[in-house]
Amino acid sequence: MKKFLFLSLICLIAFAAQAQDNTLIKKIRQANATVKSFETDLNNTLVKRNKKNEQDGKLYFVCPDKFAALFNNGKHMIVNVNHLKMNIGLFHGTFKLRDDGMMRSLSNIFLYGFQGRCEDLAKDNNYTINVLEKGPYQQVCCNNKKRSLLGIGYKTVIFNYDKDSLMLRQIVLIDNSDNVDTYTISNVQYNVNVDDSVFSF
């Protein structure tokens, strides 16, 4: 009887925690849904095999499907509806975003993060999702349930939202080789007029 009561208590605690997580994820989506556009400073840090590379630039976003990460060193990632232009790491060129393609998955990480659509990202990629409070952030962690056969893609996507405003502050991507790619935004100007030329190819 005591064992049954103990297990019942554990189940109730787990259900309560899950309900709390779901409520917070919905609040994050509601908060970020108010953003129709933004312009912000951007810092990108890549830690790969204990080596750290850092670059700064600007990030522009127009809801629902345009963003441009333009770095001071000329590197860039631009998404304009169904196309992506990229000059970062191994990827150089312009790509058509197919619904089930790798580039669509990559662009959606950012677009969904900007819009607080964490549940949609988890659903599209069969990720598990959990929420925890970490420092100044409400952290939403999306974890890949299975390792990619080719080692391509991300095993963990972390969205760090401000604990008080629930607005996005950081995206952390961890690939299957444990390289950590962090995008941090600051000095955000919300709902501004963004010159459409920043999204041109």
N, CA, C and O of each residue as an XYZ file, in Angstrom:
804
protein
N       0.826     -1.203      0.000
C       0.000      0.000      0.000
C       0.868      1.263      0.000
O       0.601      2.214     -0.735
N       1.918      1.254      0.845
C       2.816      2.408      0.909
C       3.521      2.608     -0.428
O       3.714      3.736     -0.881
N       3.903      1.485     -1.055
C       4.579      1.570     -2.359
C       3.637      2.177     -3.400
O       4.052      3.004     -4.213
N       2.373      1.765     -3.371
C       1.387      2.291     -4.310
C       1.184      3.794     -4.110
O       1.113      4.556     -5.074
N       1.094      4.207     -2.844
C       0.920      5.628     -2.548
C       2.129      6.442     -2.998
O       1.994      7.549     -3.519
N       3.313      5.869     -2.787
C       4.548      6.547     -3.196
C       4.584      6.723     -4.710
O       4.911      7.802     -5.203
N       4.247      5.656     -5.454
C       4.246      5.728     -6.918
C       3.188      6.708     -7.413
O       3.412      7.444     -8.374
N       2.032      6.711     -6.748
C       0.969      7.651     -7.119
C       1.415      9.092     -6.919
O       1.119      9.961     -7.739
N       2.132      9.342     -5.821
C       2.644     10.686     -5.536
C       3.652     11.124     -6.595
O       3.628     12.266     -7.055
N       4.535     10.207     -6.975
C       5.531     10.505     -8.017
C       4.840     10.858     -9.331
O       5.228     11.805    -10.014
N       3.805     10.080     -9.677
C       3.060     10.337    -10.916
C       2.379     11.702    -10.875
O       2.397     12.437    -11.862
N       1.784     12.037     -9.740
C       1.116     13.335     -9.599
C       2.102     14.487     -9.741
O       1.800     15.499    -10.372
N       3.274     14.327     -9.154
C       4.315     15.365     -9.258
C       4.761     15.520    -10.706
O       4.946     16.636    -11.192
N       4.933     14.383    -11.397
C       5.354     14.420    -12.801
C       4.305     15.103    -13.668
O       4.642     15.922    -14.523
N       3.023     14.768    -13.452
C       1.945     15.388    -14.220
C       1.875     16.887    -13.949
O       1.658     17.677    -14.868
N       2.057     17.275    -12.701
C       2.017     18.695    -12.335
C       3.157     19.458    -12.996
O       2.968     20.574    -13.479
N       4.339     18.854    -13.016
C       5.508     19.484    -13.651
C       5.289     19.629    -15.150
O       5.628     20.661    -15.729
N       4.722     18.599    -15.785
C       4.445     18.643    -17.216
C       3.426     19.724    -17.540
O       3.571     20.450    -18.523
N       2.396     19.828    -16.711
C       1.377     20.860    -16.921
C       1.973     22.250    -16.783
O       1.625     23.160    -17.535
N       2.878     22.413    -15.815
C       3.539     23.702    -15.611
C       4.414     24.044    -16.819
O       4.419     25.185    -17.280
N       5.159     23.046    -17.333
C       5.985     23.254    -18.522
C       5.133     23.675    -19.710
O       5.482     24.613    -20.426
N       4.010     22.979    -19.924
C       3.133     23.292    -21.051
C       2.579     24.707    -20.947
O       2.471     25.412    -21.951
N       2.230     25.118    -19.738
C       1.723     26.477    -19.526
C       2.786     27.506    -19.858
O       2.494     28.513    -20.504
N       4.020     27.267    -19.423
C       5.109     28.204    -19.678
C       5.434     28.272    -21.167
O       5.675     29.356    -21.699
N       5.442     27.129    -21.842
C       5.718     27.108    -23.284
C       4.659     27.905    -24.036
O       4.980     28.609    -24.993
N       3.411     27.805    -23.618
C       2.333     28.578    -24.248
C       2.509     30.070    -23.989
O       2.259     30.884    -24.878
N       2.934     30.439    -22.783
C       3.170     31.849    -22.453
C       4.320     32.409    -23.289
O       4.266     33.556    -23.733
N       5.361     31.600    -23.503
C       6.495     32.018    -24.336
C       6.015     32.290    -25.762
O       6.393     33.289    -26.374
N       5.189     31.403    -26.277
C       4.667     31.592    -27.633
C       3.810     32.847    -27.716
O       3.922     33.610    -28.676
N       2.965     33.068    -26.732
C       2.100     34.250    -26.727
C       2.920     35.536    -26.674
O       2.614     36.501    -27.374
N       3.960     35.548    -25.845
C       4.795     36.748    -25.710
C       5.503     37.077    -27.020
O       5.525     38.233    -27.442
N       6.083     36.063    -27.664
C       6.851     36.300    -28.882
C       5.968     36.479    -30.111
O       6.427     36.981    -31.137
N       4.704     36.071    -30.014
C       3.763     36.268    -31.131
C       3.442     37.739    -31.343
O       2.934     38.112    -32.401
N       3.728     38.579    -30.359
C       3.467     40.018    -30.494
C       4.522     40.693    -31.375
O       4.353     41.842    -31.782
N       5.615     39.972    -31.669
C       6.722     40.546    -32.442
C       6.485     40.328    -33.930
O       6.426     39.190    -34.393
N       6.350     41.405    -34.668
C       6.172     41.323    -36.117
C       7.494     41.524    -36.858
O       7.649     41.105    -38.005
N       8.434     42.167    -36.186
C       9.764     42.368    -36.775
C      10.719     42.778    -35.661
O      10.295     43.227    -34.596
N      12.012     42.618    -35.922
C      13.000     43.199    -35.009
C      14.330     43.393    -35.720
O      14.606     42.802    -36.764
N      15.132     44.242    -35.111
C      16.520     44.486    -35.525
C      17.350     44.430    -34.259
O      16.981     45.024    -33.245
N      18.476     43.716    -34.308
C      19.238     43.509    -33.087
C      20.713     43.287    -33.378
O      21.084     42.874    -34.477
N      21.549     43.564    -32.386
C      22.950     43.174    -32.474
C      23.035     41.662    -32.280
O      22.234     41.068    -31.558
N      24.020     41.052    -32.937
C      24.147     39.598    -32.914
C      25.583     39.190    -32.634
O      26.522     39.700    -33.245
N      25.735     38.264    -31.701
C      27.043     37.643    -31.446
C      26.903     36.140    -31.665
O      25.976     35.507    -31.160
N      27.836     35.585    -32.423
C      27.857     34.141    -32.663
C      29.186     33.581    -32.170
O      30.258     34.051    -32.551
N      29.093     32.567    -31.315
C      30.285     31.908    -30.789
C      30.197     30.421    -31.104
O      29.218     29.760    -30.756
N      31.228     29.902    -31.765
C      31.295     28.473    -32.074
C      32.468     27.860    -31.321
O      33.620     28.247    -31.517
N      32.157     26.898    -30.457
C      33.201     26.158    -29.744
C      33.286     24.774    -30.380
O      32.358     23.969    -30.294
N      34.428     24.521    -31.022
C      34.619     23.286    -31.797
C      35.989     22.717    -31.484
O      37.017     23.348    -31.733
N      35.982     21.496    -30.925
C      37.240     20.840    -30.533
C      38.092     21.761    -29.658
O      39.295     21.914    -29.873
N      37.439     22.365    -28.673
C      38.087     23.249    -27.698
C      38.650     24.529    -28.308
O      39.395     25.253    -27.649
N      38.299     24.812    -29.561
C      38.684     26.075    -30.180
C      37.451     26.956    -30.285
O      36.364     26.487    -30.624
N      37.631     28.235    -29.991
C      36.503     29.168    -29.962
C      36.650     30.200    -31.073
O      37.665     30.891    -31.158
N      35.631     30.300    -31.924
C      35.568     31.323    -32.961
C      34.372     32.222    -32.684
O      33.286     31.752    -32.347
N      34.593     33.518    -32.832
C      33.546     34.473    -32.486
C      33.381     35.487    -33.601
O      34.359     35.912    -34.215
N      32.127     35.878    -33.865
C      31.854     36.909    -34.861
C      30.638     37.726    -34.422
O      29.731     37.221    -33.761
N      30.649     38.998    -34.807
C      29.572     39.916    -34.451
C      28.906     40.449    -35.705
O      29.505     40.464    -36.781
N      27.681     40.880    -35.563
C      26.970     41.450    -36.693
C      25.606     41.955    -36.288
O      25.379     42.344    -35.143
N      24.692     41.941    -37.265
C      23.320     42.381    -37.040
C      22.364     41.273    -37.474
O      22.662     40.483    -38.370
N      21.220     41.239    -36.821
C      20.182     40.274    -37.153
C      18.873     41.019    -37.403
O      18.467     41.877    -36.619
N      18.223     40.671    -38.516
C      16.949     41.278    -38.875
C      15.914     40.160    -39.046
O      16.232     39.090    -39.566
N      14.689     40.410    -38.613
C      13.628     39.424    -38.717
C      12.321     40.111    -39.072
O      11.980     41.150    -38.506
N      11.590     39.523    -40.017
C      10.227     39.945    -40.328
C       9.361     38.701    -40.315
O       9.609     37.748    -41.054
N       8.353     38.720    -39.477
C       7.452     37.583    -39.306
C       6.624     37.358    -40.581
O       6.149     38.334    -41.162
N       6.435     36.121    -41.034
C       6.809     34.888    -40.344
C       8.044     34.187    -40.894
O       8.532     33.238    -40.280
N       8.571     34.639    -42.055
C       9.532     33.769    -42.747
C      10.700     34.491    -43.414
O      11.178     34.067    -44.466
N      11.161     35.588    -42.796
C      12.340     36.271    -43.315
C      13.287     36.607    -42.170
O      12.872     37.173    -41.159
N      14.549     36.261    -42.332
C      15.561     36.772    -41.401
C      16.907     36.847    -42.101
O      17.176     36.124    -43.060
N      17.742     37.742    -41.593
C      19.081     37.919    -42.152
C      20.071     38.108    -41.012
O      19.984     39.070    -40.250
N      21.006     37.182    -40.909
C      22.131     37.311    -39.981
C      23.323     37.764    -40.810
O      23.877     36.987    -41.588
N      23.715     39.026    -40.642
C      24.777     39.627    -41.446
C      25.944     39.972    -40.534
O      25.838     40.854    -39.682
N      27.055     39.271    -40.717
C      28.198     39.451    -39.832
C      29.190     40.455    -40.413
O      29.269     40.648    -41.626
N      29.943     41.085    -39.518
C      30.876     42.132    -39.919
C      31.988     41.619    -40.819
O      32.589     42.393    -41.564
N      32.272     40.308    -40.759
C      33.342     39.728    -41.578
C      32.850     39.271    -42.948
O      33.603     38.650    -43.698
N      31.594     39.573    -43.283
C      31.058     39.226    -44.594
C      30.285     37.915    -44.632
O      29.598     37.633    -45.614
N      30.386     37.124    -43.593
C      29.620     35.883    -43.553
C      28.146     36.223    -43.303
O      27.818     37.255    -42.717
N      27.274     35.325    -43.764
C      25.854     35.650    -43.662
C      24.989     34.396    -43.759
O      25.414     33.355    -44.259
N      23.771     34.534    -43.266
C      22.719     33.535    -43.445
C      21.429     34.321    -43.636
O      20.985     35.036    -42.737
N      20.830     34.181    -44.822
C      19.633     34.944    -45.166
C      18.538     33.975    -45.584
O      18.736     33.143    -46.469
N      17.393     34.089    -44.946
C      16.226     33.301    -45.322
C      15.146     34.256    -45.819
O      14.766     35.205    -45.132
N      14.664     33.983    -47.023
C      13.594     34.782    -47.616
C      12.532     33.814    -48.144
O      12.605     33.340    -49.278
N      11.557     33.540    -47.299
C      10.425     32.659    -47.588
C      10.916     31.248    -47.914
O      11.117     30.449    -47.000
N      11.113     30.923    -49.191
C      11.473     29.553    -49.578
C      12.900     29.395    -50.065
O      13.243     28.382    -50.675
N      13.735     30.393    -49.798
C      15.128     30.303    -50.223
C      16.058     30.732    -49.090
O      15.704     31.557    -48.248
N      17.237     30.158    -49.094
C      18.259     30.478    -48.098
C      19.576     30.743    -48.811
O      19.989     29.971    -49.676
N      20.221     31.820    -48.450
C      21.571     32.116    -48.945
C      22.510     32.072    -47.758
O      22.266     32.722    -46.741
N      23.588     31.305    -47.886
C      24.432     31.070    -46.715
C      25.906     31.086    -47.086
O      26.316     30.548    -48.115
N      26.677     31.708    -46.232
C      28.135     31.702    -46.366
C      28.717     31.535    -44.964
O      29.351     32.443    -44.426
N      28.489     30.358    -44.386
C      28.958     30.053    -43.037
C      29.402     28.594    -43.013
O      28.697     27.712    -43.503
N      30.574     28.352    -42.440
C      31.043     26.975    -42.277
C      31.155     26.237    -43.597
O      31.812     26.710    -44.525
N      30.512     25.073    -43.685
C      30.582     24.238    -44.884
C      29.609     24.672    -45.970
O      29.675     24.170    -47.092
N      28.712     25.591    -45.658
C      27.627     25.924    -46.577
C      27.876     27.259    -47.269
O      27.998     28.302    -46.626
N      27.946     27.198    -48.587
C      28.160     28.395    -49.398
C      27.255     28.309    -50.622
O      27.390     27.395    -51.436
N      26.342     29.252    -50.750
C      25.470     29.254    -51.917
C      24.044     29.577    -51.560
O      23.728     29.941    -50.428
N      23.178     29.435    -52.566
C      21.754     29.689    -52.403
C      21.016     28.369    -52.526
O      21.270     27.593    -53.447
N      20.109     28.115    -51.607
C      19.421     26.830    -51.529
C      17.907     27.054    -51.527
O      17.403     27.990    -50.906
N      17.198     26.178    -52.233
C      15.740     26.173    -52.164
C      15.337     25.393    -50.925
O      15.850     24.301    -50.680
N      14.422     25.947    -50.146
C      13.995     25.306    -48.911
C      12.843     24.347    -49.194
O      11.699     24.762    -49.381
N      13.165     23.072    -49.220
C      12.146     22.035    -49.417
C      11.557     21.669    -48.064
O      12.240     21.723    -47.041
N      10.285     21.299    -48.070
C       9.556     21.072    -46.820
C      10.234     20.061    -45.905
O      10.202     20.216    -44.685
N      10.846     19.028    -46.480
C      11.459     17.984    -45.656
C      12.979     18.002    -45.719
O      13.635     17.018    -45.375
N      13.537     19.130    -46.163
C      14.982     19.198    -46.359
C      15.741     19.688    -45.143
O      15.168     20.263    -44.217
N      17.062     19.446    -45.163
C      17.929     19.829    -44.053
C      17.974     21.351    -43.877
O      17.984     21.848    -42.750
N      18.002     22.089    -44.995
C      18.084     23.543    -44.910
C      16.797     24.147    -44.348
O      16.835     25.148    -43.633
N      15.649     23.527    -44.681
C      14.389     23.980    -44.094
C      14.404     23.773    -42.582
O      13.957     24.629    -41.820
N      14.927     22.620    -42.163
C      15.012     22.338    -40.719
C      15.889     23.361    -40.020
O      15.566     23.825    -38.926
N      17.014     23.716    -40.664
C      17.916     24.708    -40.080
C      17.237     26.072    -39.980
O      17.289     26.716    -38.932
N      16.610     26.509    -41.051
C      15.969     27.832    -41.029
C      14.830     27.877    -40.018
O      14.600     28.903    -39.376
N      14.115     26.756    -39.879
C      12.998     26.727    -38.934
C      13.441     26.827    -37.486
O      12.697     27.332    -36.645
N      14.641     26.353    -37.183
C      15.150     26.514    -35.815
C      15.124     27.992    -35.430
O      14.662     28.355    -34.349
N      15.623     28.832    -36.323
C      15.664     30.268    -36.032
C      14.271     30.896    -36.108
O      13.869     31.626    -35.202
N      13.546     30.617    -37.169
C      12.220     31.226    -37.332
C      11.283     30.830    -36.198
O      10.566     31.679    -35.668
N      11.278     29.557    -35.820
C      10.421     29.115    -34.728
C      10.890     29.699    -33.396
O      10.073     30.064    -32.550
N      12.205     29.785    -33.215
C      12.735     30.380    -31.985
C      12.325     31.831    -31.838
O      11.940     32.266    -30.753
N      12.409     32.598    -32.951
C      12.020     34.010    -32.926
C      10.549     34.173    -32.557
O      10.162     35.166    -31.942
N       9.729     33.189    -32.939
C       8.285     33.291    -32.736
C       7.790     32.515    -31.511
O       6.587     32.456    -31.256
N       8.715     31.925    -30.759
C       8.329     31.160    -29.579
C       7.612     29.863    -29.906
O       6.858     29.346    -29.081
N       7.836     29.335    -31.097
C       7.120     28.140    -31.552
C       7.912     26.862    -31.216
O       8.203     26.048    -32.092
N       8.240     26.715    -29.966
C       9.073     25.581    -29.529
C       8.376     24.241    -29.755
O       9.000     23.270    -30.184
N       7.090     24.201    -29.465
C       6.339     22.951    -29.647
C       6.290     22.537    -31.106
O       6.353     21.347    -31.414
N       6.177     23.508    -32.013
C       6.148     23.186    -33.441
C       7.476     22.588    -33.886
O       7.505     21.629    -34.657
N       8.584     23.163    -33.393
C       9.894     22.625    -33.746
C      10.033     21.192    -33.244
O      10.521     20.321    -33.964
N       9.604     20.949    -32.010
C       9.692     19.607    -31.429
C       8.850     18.613    -32.227
O       9.275     17.486    -32.484
N       7.670     19.040    -32.606
C       6.773     18.159    -33.363
C       7.345     17.843    -34.738
O       7.328     16.688    -35.165
N       7.853     18.858    -35.434
C       8.384     18.670    -36.786
C       9.598     17.746    -36.805
O       9.816     17.023    -37.776
N      10.388     17.771    -35.729
C      11.649     17.026    -35.706
C      11.647     15.829    -34.763
O      12.675     15.183    -34.561
N      10.477     15.539    -34.185
C      10.357     14.421    -33.244
C      11.318     14.586    -32.060
O      11.945     13.625    -31.615
N      11.421     15.835    -31.556
C      12.256     16.138    -30.399
C      11.459     15.943    -29.107
O      10.242     16.126    -29.083
N      12.154     15.573    -28.046
C      11.573     15.725    -26.717
C      11.766     17.179    -26.309
O      12.663     17.852    -26.818
N      10.942     17.663    -25.405
C      11.019     19.072    -25.013
C      10.835     19.194    -23.510
O       9.952     18.563    -22.928
N      11.680     20.016    -22.885
C      11.510     20.280    -21.460
C      11.951     21.698    -21.148
O      12.680     22.325    -21.917
N      11.495     22.190    -20.007
C      11.719     23.581    -19.616
C      12.378     23.624    -18.250
O      12.011     22.873    -17.346
N      13.360     24.515    -18.107
C      13.945     24.726    -16.791
C      14.387     26.171    -16.652
O      14.640     26.855    -17.644
N      14.475     26.620    -15.433
C      14.955     27.972    -15.161
C      16.447     27.913    -14.942
O      16.928     27.158    -14.098
N      17.191     28.715    -15.707
C      18.648     28.706    -15.604
C      19.165     30.133    -15.653
O      19.120     30.789    -16.693
N      19.664     30.608    -14.501
C      20.161     31.980    -14.425
C      19.064     32.961    -14.798
O      17.967     32.911    -14.241
N      19.358     33.867    -15.754
C      18.347     34.868    -16.137
C      17.340     34.349    -17.160
O      16.507     35.112    -17.649
N      17.408     33.055    -17.488
C      16.604     32.512    -18.579
C      15.552     31.499    -18.138
O      15.703     30.804    -17.133
N      14.486     31.442    -18.924
C      13.624     30.277    -18.990
C      14.147     29.507    -20.203
O      14.075     29.989    -21.333
N      14.660     28.337    -19.962
C      15.339     27.581    -21.004
C      14.437     26.468    -21.523
O      13.942     25.638    -20.761
N      14.236     26.471    -22.843
C      13.464     25.408    -23.489
C      14.455     24.534    -24.254
O      15.110     24.992    -25.190
N      14.554     23.271    -23.843
C      15.513     22.335    -24.450
C      14.778     21.346    -25.340
O      13.858     20.662    -24.891
N      15.181     21.270    -26.590
C      14.635     20.291    -27.532
C      15.741     19.290    -27.844
O      16.808     19.666    -28.331
N      15.485     18.024    -27.564
C      16.501     16.985    -27.744
C      16.067     15.971    -28.788
O      14.928     15.505    -28.794
N      17.009     15.636    -29.679
C      16.745     14.644    -30.708
C      16.643     13.267    -30.067
O      17.508     12.877    -29.283
N      15.585     12.530    -30.400
C      15.378     11.223    -29.787
C      16.335     10.168    -30.320
O      16.604      9.173    -29.647
N      16.851     10.382    -31.529
C      17.787      9.398    -32.078
C      18.909     10.095    -32.829
O      18.718     11.166    -33.406
N      20.057      9.486    -32.813
C      21.239     10.044    -33.449
C      21.165      9.874    -34.965
O      20.758      8.824    -35.462
N      21.560     10.907    -35.684
C      21.579     10.845    -37.132
C      22.594      9.810    -37.605
O      23.701      9.731    -37.073
N      22.215      9.022    -38.601
C      23.114      7.984    -39.120
C      24.381      8.584    -39.718
O      25.460      8.000    -39.623
N      24.241      9.754    -40.334
C      25.388     10.409    -40.959
C      26.052     11.421    -40.031
O      27.049     12.045    -40.394
N      25.501     11.580    -38.843
C      26.064     12.540    -37.896
C      25.745     13.977    -38.232
O      26.321     14.897    -37.652
N      24.819     14.181    -39.176
C      24.449     15.533    -39.591
C      23.252     16.006    -38.775
O      22.340     15.233    -38.482
N      23.270     17.273    -38.416
C      22.144     17.825    -37.680
C      22.491     18.100    -36.232
O      23.646     17.986    -35.822
N      21.479     18.461    -35.465
C      21.676     18.855    -34.075
C      21.008     17.866    -33.133
O      19.871     17.446    -33.348
N      21.732     17.506    -32.091
C      21.134     16.618    -31.096
C      20.383     17.413    -30.037
O      19.479     16.888    -29.387
N      20.760     18.689    -29.860
C      20.082     19.537    -28.880
C      19.948     20.958    -29.428
O      20.904     21.533    -29.950
N      18.754     21.503    -29.299
C      18.487     22.911    -29.613
C      17.948     23.549    -28.342
O      16.964     23.083    -27.767
N      18.610     24.629    -27.908
C      18.201     25.304    -26.679
C      17.792     26.731    -27.008
O      18.544     27.485    -27.625
N      16.586     27.085    -26.584
C      16.113     28.463    -26.689
C      16.137     29.067    -25.293
O      15.499     28.553    -24.375
N      16.878     30.163    -25.138
C      16.921     30.870    -23.859
C      16.076     32.135    -23.958
O      16.398     33.058    -24.706
N      14.994     32.160    -23.194
C      14.086     33.300    -23.159
C      14.257     34.047    -21.840
O      14.470     33.441    -20.790
N      14.160     35.361    -21.913
C      14.278     36.176    -20.707
C      13.258     35.727    -19.660
O      12.082     35.538    -19.968
N      13.716     35.562    -18.435
C      12.882     35.023    -17.361
C      11.668     35.891    -17.077
O      10.613     35.378    -16.704
N      11.806     37.206    -17.249
C      10.708     38.113    -16.926
C       9.805     38.394    -18.129
O       8.585     38.260    -18.041
N      10.417     38.783    -19.253
C       9.612     39.159    -20.425
C       9.241     37.972    -21.303
O       8.306     38.055    -22.099
N       9.969     36.868    -21.162
C       9.807     35.657    -21.976
C      10.176     35.888    -23.443
O       9.781     35.110    -24.312
N      10.939     36.963    -23.723
C      11.388     37.227    -25.082
C      12.714     36.515    -25.333
O      13.524     36.339    -24.424
N      12.917     36.110    -26.587
C      14.123     35.355    -26.952
C      15.392     36.172    -26.723
O      15.449     37.358    -27.046
N      16.400     35.523    -26.165
C      17.696     36.153    -25.965
C      18.841     35.357    -26.583
O      19.888     35.919    -26.905
N      18.644     34.035    -26.751
C      19.772     33.218    -27.193
C      19.281     31.888    -27.783
O      18.308     31.302    -27.310
N      19.982     31.432    -28.829
C      19.764     30.103    -29.400
C      21.092     29.359    -29.341
O      22.123     29.866    -29.784
N      21.052     28.153    -28.789
C      22.258     27.323    -28.671
C      22.021     26.029    -29.436
O      21.038     25.327    -29.194
N      22.924     25.716    -30.361
C      22.822     24.509    -31.174
C      23.997     23.590    -30.840
O      25.155     24.001    -30.906
N      23.690     22.356    -30.485
C      24.726     21.370    -30.165
C      24.609     20.224    -31.160
O      23.592     19.532    -31.204
N      25.658     20.027    -31.962
C      25.578     18.990    -32.990
C      26.016     17.636    -32.446
O      26.333     17.507    -31.263
N      26.031     16.637    -33.307
C      26.323     15.276    -32.881
C      27.788     15.048    -32.544
O      28.151     13.987    -32.036
N      28.630     16.034    -32.821
C      30.038     15.970    -32.420
C      30.310     16.828    -31.187
O      31.462     17.053    -30.817
N      29.235     17.306    -30.557
C      29.299     18.137    -29.352
C      29.905     19.519    -29.591
O      30.372     20.158    -28.649
N      29.901     19.987    -30.841
C      30.260     21.373    -31.111
C      29.086     22.260    -30.684
O      27.925     21.917    -30.909
N      29.402     23.400    -30.067
C      28.364     24.270    -29.510
C      28.371     25.602    -30.261
O      29.359     26.336    -30.239
N      27.254     25.900    -30.925
C      27.100     27.092    -31.753
C      26.045     27.988    -31.094
O      24.868     27.632    -31.049
N      26.468     29.147    -30.587
C      25.593     29.999    -29.785
C      25.341     31.331    -30.482
O      26.277     32.009    -30.905
N      24.073     31.695    -30.595
C      23.659     32.962    -31.185
C      22.976     33.794    -30.103
O      21.917     33.424    -29.597
N      23.596     34.922    -29.757
C      23.086     35.783    -28.686
C      22.681     37.127    -29.265
O      23.445     37.743    -30.008
N      21.475     37.584    -28.924
C      21.005     38.874    -29.420
C      20.953     39.883    -28.271
O      20.748     39.522    -27.112
N      21.144     41.148    -28.622
C      21.128     42.215    -27.617
C      20.718     43.517    -28.287
O      20.765     43.640    -29.511
N      20.317     44.488    -27.473
C      19.871     45.790    -27.987
C      18.771     45.615    -29.035
O      18.841     46.170    -30.131
N      17.768     44.840    -28.676
C      16.701     44.505    -29.621
C      15.727     45.673    -29.779
O      15.269     46.260    -28.799
N      15.422     45.994    -31.043
C      14.378     46.978    -31.359
C      13.222     46.211    -32.009
O      13.358     45.674    -33.108
N      12.093     46.172    -31.316
C      10.959     45.377    -31.771
C      10.019     46.190    -32.658
O       9.876     47.403    -32.506
N       9.378     45.470    -33.600
C       8.326     46.023    -34.449
C       8.763     47.305    -35.149
O       8.057     48.313    -35.157
N       9.958     47.225    -35.736
C      10.501     48.347    -36.504
C      10.319     48.053    -37.991
O      10.073     46.916    -38.391
N      10.445     49.099    -38.793
C      10.419     48.908    -40.243
C      11.790     48.409    -40.696
O      12.792     49.107    -40.543
N      11.826     47.215    -41.247
C      13.077     46.621    -41.716
C      13.148     46.771    -43.228
O      12.229     46.372    -43.944
N      14.236     47.346    -43.704
C      14.442     47.511    -45.144
C      14.478     46.136    -45.804
O      15.313     45.304    -45.448
N      13.590     45.890    -46.754
C      13.475     44.570    -47.390
C      14.746     44.184    -48.139
O      14.940     43.010    -48.456
N      15.612     45.149    -48.426
C      16.833     44.845    -49.183
C      17.780     43.936    -48.390
O      18.622     43.269    -48.992
N      17.667     43.891    -47.063
C      18.569     43.026    -46.296
C      18.283     41.548    -46.548
O      19.117     40.692    -46.254
N      17.096     41.248    -47.098
C      16.736     39.868    -47.389
C      16.955     39.502    -48.853
O      16.622     38.393    -49.273
N      17.511     40.428    -49.629
C      17.692     40.167    -51.062
C      18.949     39.353    -51.308
O      19.914     39.428    -50.547
N      18.925     38.588    -52.365
C      20.069     37.759    -52.739
C      20.852     38.429    -53.859
O      21.858     37.888    -54.318
